[in-house]
Structure formats: structure tokens, C-alpha cells
Amino acid sequence: MDTSQNHTVHHLARAEGRLAYTVEGSGPLVVAAPGMGDLRATYDDVVPHLVAAGYRVAVMDLRGHGDSDTTFSTHGDEATASDYVALVEHLASGPAVLLGSSMAASAAVVAAAERPDLVRGLVLLDGFLREPSSPAKLRAMRVLYRLVLARPWGAALWASFYGSLNKGRRPARLAAHQAAIRANLSEPGRLRSFRDLAVALDHRVVEPRVARVQAPALAVYGALDPDYADPAAEAAWAQESLGATTLLLPEVGHYPQLQAPEEVVTATLAFLADLPGTAGTAGAPAARAEGTRG
């Protein structure tokens, strides 16, 4: 299933399989990845604006997701971080800005800590910079994932749950995006890959790396994100621990790129324009978004 929209899908060979990605535009490199159980199309309202502003934008599918192979046995923040690094090296246009949603934002932080030479900046959309669940809750969630993400109901249940994470604003294309997710997870091997990722995921590997990140960061959070007991406190922690510029979006849940793409684009372009050597080439810089400078 080609989950792209009129873009050529490329594949990057890794040790256990191939990662799917699209790339368009020219200029400083931005590499983006969606969160777990999501598709590249989550960025369809963001990427064209970055390209028009003079950036080269690559968007990859996670292991086992979208158009990537289902042959991977290793999943999680560290594995995804290594995929970010591999794609930046493959495109030979680094250092790059890494853009990530949810767990992909966590992976971007890991990549920035491990390979500062390849990461010029971070744009983190409701990313987990630390594990929000207790060890006991993590164990319970792994049991739940094994039950929920099973055939024949797993694809439909996740697509429905994905919609519930979009608290507040309801994107016009949400239903179509949910349908695409459900169709993709119905393909052979994809639900198993997603379940393997969900069971393996543990954001405790991220927090020790936060202090080692040298790259500037923009951290965007939805004020209604149900993954956090207090999204505003999480944004404050990102500012304090990562030195991030933070933006808290009202009436937005876990997917700002879907629910508030205009605000995400404005904040991202302003952030990119401030990075040394990465200003876009097309048009005037966007106005700075309101937020907290860390």
C-alpha cells in the first residue's frame, strides 16, 4: 500500500529490512517521522509549506508501518533514532533538523544525543522526553497491547483510539486518515509489527540523553493531550531540561500536525529561520510564534 500522495516512495536498506521514505524540495534538510501506529501522511498539511519555504524534506515510515518492511525484529526509541541517523547519512545533506511526533520525537532526542554532528535542530510534537508511566503501569499496558493489537479487531480498535487522541479540534481529514491507518494495519504483518513496537516501547531510555543534546529544540504540546496528566507541566519540563522553545496549543490533543497545522508550520518556520545556516530560500521568514524561549 502506497501511503504517499503523488510522491515517489524510496526505500533505505537497513540490517533487518527496508525503510520507506519520500523526499522533496531543495535546501537544508528536515527529516520527519510519525508516531507509532501512524503514517507519513500525518504530515501532509505541514510538509508542502516547509518545501515552499526552501527546505528539503524527507518523511519516513517507522519500521513495519506504512510502506516500510515488516521484517524488523527490533523496535523502539533507540531503533528509530538509528533510522533517523541512517537516513540523514544516506541523503548526504546533514546535519539535519529532525521532526518527530510522539515516540518519533523521543527517538529524535536520542539521535541528537548520540550523533550531535548530524543533528542541527529538533522539532518535537508532543514527544515523550521521559516515561510518563510507572513500571507497574508499563507492565499492564504491555499486556493490554498484546490483547488489543491482535487480529481480527486490532486495526479497527487502534484507528478508533487514534481518533480519540485528537481531543479538541477535529481535523477535516481525520476520518480519512483513520481509514488509511486501518487499511494499512490490515495488511499482512503490519499489526504484528505495531504490537511488537508498542510492547517494546519504554521512554526511560530518553531522559538520560536529554542533558546531552546540544541542538536547539522546539517542543510543541497540545493542551488537551490525554497522554499527559498535565501537558503544560510537560512543556515546562521540556523548557527546563532541554532548553527548548515551547508552544502549548489550546484545544489540541496529541497530534498538532493534524489538529493545528498552521500553528505548527508558523512555529517551525520561525524556529528553522533562527538556526545558523538553515534559513529557507523561498519567501520571507514566518513570524515568530508565541512561546517560551528556553
Buried (B, 14 or more C-beta within 10 A) or exposed (E): EEBBEEBEBBBBEBEEBBBBBBBBBEBBBBBBBBBBBBBBBBBBBBBBBBBBBBBBBBBBBBBBBBBBBBEBEBBBBBBBBBBBBBBBBBBEBBBBBBBBBBBBBBBBBBBBBBBBEBBBBBBBBBBBBBBEBEEEEBEEBBEEBEEBBEEEEBBEBBBEEBBEBBBBBEBEEBEEBBEBBBBBBBBEEBBBBBBBBBBBBBBEBBBEBBEEBEBBBBBBBBBBBEBBEEBEEBBBBBBEBBBBBBBBBEEBBBBBBBBBBEBBBBBBBBBBBBBEEBBBEEEEEBEBBEBBEB
